[in-house]
Amino acid sequence: MSSAPPLFGSLETGGSSCACAVGDGLGKLERFVQFATTTPEDTLARVQGFFALERRLDGLGIAAFGPLDLDPTSATYGYVLDTPKPGWQHTDLLTYLR
């Protein structure tokens, strides 16, 4: 009985568009979608919907417009910090992605 190969996700939040992908980490792209970046609520709901269709991911890579708080001891761990993207300052990205 063989186990399923690892599956990795990627998320790129860009100023005008957002891209989500799932692949095996060896170059095989399983799924990809790109859509307009709008409000955090609307955009991240679409991100959640995309990744909800997958079995458990083994990892998720994130590229974001503006700095993310990467300190796990910080009260704002996983947040988008002071980004120039209107409406996205201090968005709790981690909660949407868990």
C-alpha positions as a Markdown table, in Angstrom:
| # | Residue | x | y | z |
|---|---|---|---|---|
| 1 | Met | 0.0 | 0.0 | 0.0 |
| 2 | Ser | 1.6 | 3.3 | -1.1 |
| 3 | Ser | 1.0 | 6.6 | 0.6 |
| 4 | Ala | -0.1 | 9.7 | -1.3 |
| 5 | Pro | 2.8 | 11.9 | -2.5 |
| 6 | Pro | 3.4 | 15.1 | -0.7 |
| 7 | Leu | 1.2 | 18.0 | -1.8 |
| 8 | Phe | 2.2 | 21.7 | -1.4 |
| 9 | Gly | 0.3 | 24.9 | -1.8 |
| 10 | Ser | 1.4 | 28.4 | -2.8 |
| 11 | Leu | -0.2 | 31.7 | -2.3 |
| 12 | Glu | 0.9 | 35.0 | -3.9 |
| 13 | Thr | -1.0 | 38.1 | -2.8 |
| 14 | Gly | -0.2 | 40.8 | -5.3 |
| 15 | Gly | -1.3 | 44.3 | -5.5 |
| 16 | Ser | -3.8 | 43.7 | -8.4 |
| 17 | Ser | -4.1 | 39.9 | -8.4 |
| 18 | Cys | -3.8 | 36.9 | -6.2 |
| 19 | Ala | -2.6 | 33.5 | -7.3 |
| 20 | Cys | -3.1 | 30.1 | -5.6 |
| 21 | Ala | -1.5 | 26.8 | -6.7 |
| 22 | Val | -1.1 | 23.2 | -5.6 |
| 23 | Gly | 1.6 | 20.9 | -6.8 |
| 24 | Asp | 3.8 | 18.0 | -5.8 |
| 25 | Gly | 7.0 | 20.1 | -5.2 |
| 26 | Leu | 8.8 | 18.3 | -8.1 |
| 27 | Gly | 7.3 | 20.5 | -10.9 |
| 28 | Lys | 3.9 | 18.8 | -11.3 |
| 29 | Leu | 1.2 | 21.5 | -11.0 |
| 30 | Glu | -2.1 | 20.0 | -9.9 |
| 31 | Arg | -4.3 | 23.2 | -9.8 |
| 32 | Phe | -3.8 | 26.9 | -10.3 |
| 33 | Val | -6.2 | 29.9 | -10.1 |
| 34 | Gln | -5.7 | 33.6 | -10.4 |
| 35 | Phe | -8.2 | 36.3 | -9.4 |
| 36 | Ala | -8.3 | 40.0 | -8.6 |
| 37 | Thr | -7.1 | 41.1 | -5.2 |
| 38 | Thr | -10.0 | 43.0 | -3.6 |
| 39 | Thr | -10.8 | 43.4 | 0.1 |
| 40 | Pro | -9.1 | 41.0 | 2.6 |
| 41 | Glu | -12.4 | 39.3 | 3.4 |
| 42 | Asp | -13.4 | 38.6 | -0.2 |
| 43 | Thr | -9.9 | 37.7 | -1.4 |
| 44 | Leu | -9.1 | 35.4 | 1.5 |
| 45 | Ala | -12.5 | 33.7 | 1.3 |
| 46 | Arg | -11.6 | 32.8 | -2.3 |
| 47 | Val | -8.2 | 31.6 | -1.1 |
| 48 | Gln | -9.9 | 29.4 | 1.6 |
| 49 | Gly | -12.3 | 28.0 | -1.0 |
| 50 | Phe | -9.4 | 27.1 | -3.3 |
| 51 | Phe | -7.4 | 25.2 | -0.7 |
| 52 | Ala | -10.5 | 23.6 | 0.9 |
| 53 | Leu | -10.8 | 21.4 | -2.1 |
| 54 | Glu | -7.5 | 19.7 | -1.3 |
| 55 | Arg | -6.5 | 16.9 | 1.0 |
| 56 | Arg | -4.3 | 18.1 | 3.8 |
| 57 | Leu | -1.3 | 20.1 | 2.4 |
| 58 | Asp | 2.2 | 19.2 | 3.5 |
| 59 | Gly | 3.2 | 22.8 | 3.3 |
| 60 | Leu | 2.2 | 26.2 | 2.1 |
| 61 | Gly | 4.5 | 28.9 | 0.7 |
| 62 | Ile | 3.3 | 32.5 | 0.9 |
| 63 | Ala | 4.5 | 35.6 | -0.9 |
| 64 | Ala | 2.7 | 38.8 | 0.2 |
| 65 | Phe | 2.6 | 42.5 | -0.7 |
| 66 | Gly | 4.0 | 44.1 | 2.4 |
| 67 | Pro | 5.8 | 42.5 | 5.3 |
| 68 | Leu | 4.3 | 39.6 | 7.3 |
| 69 | Asp | 5.0 | 39.2 | 11.1 |
| 70 | Leu | 6.9 | 35.9 | 11.2 |
| 71 | Asp | 7.7 | 35.9 | 14.9 |
| 72 | Pro | 5.6 | 33.1 | 16.5 |
| 73 | Thr | 5.9 | 34.8 | 19.9 |
| 74 | Ser | 4.3 | 38.0 | 18.6 |
| 75 | Ala | 0.7 | 39.0 | 19.2 |
| 76 | Thr | 0.5 | 39.8 | 15.5 |
| 77 | Tyr | 2.1 | 36.6 | 14.2 |
| 78 | Gly | 0.9 | 35.8 | 10.7 |
| 79 | Tyr | -0.5 | 39.3 | 10.1 |
| 80 | Val | 0.2 | 41.6 | 7.2 |
| 81 | Leu | 1.8 | 44.6 | 8.7 |
| 82 | Asp | 2.3 | 48.1 | 7.3 |
| 83 | Thr | 1.6 | 47.4 | 3.7 |
| 84 | Pro | 0.9 | 50.1 | 1.1 |
| 85 | Lys | -2.1 | 48.0 | -0.2 |
| 86 | Pro | -5.2 | 49.9 | 0.9 |
| 87 | Gly | -7.4 | 48.0 | 3.4 |
| 88 | Trp | -4.9 | 45.2 | 4.0 |
| 89 | Gln | -2.9 | 46.8 | 6.9 |
| 90 | His | -2.9 | 44.5 | 9.9 |
| 91 | Thr | -4.9 | 41.7 | 8.3 |
| 92 | Asp | -4.7 | 38.4 | 10.2 |
| 93 | Leu | -3.6 | 36.2 | 7.2 |
| 94 | Leu | -2.7 | 33.2 | 9.4 |
| 95 | Thr | -6.3 | 32.7 | 10.7 |
| 96 | Tyr | -7.6 | 32.5 | 7.1 |
| 97 | Leu | -4.9 | 30.0 | 6.1 |
| 98 | Arg | -5.2 | 27.6 | 9.0 |
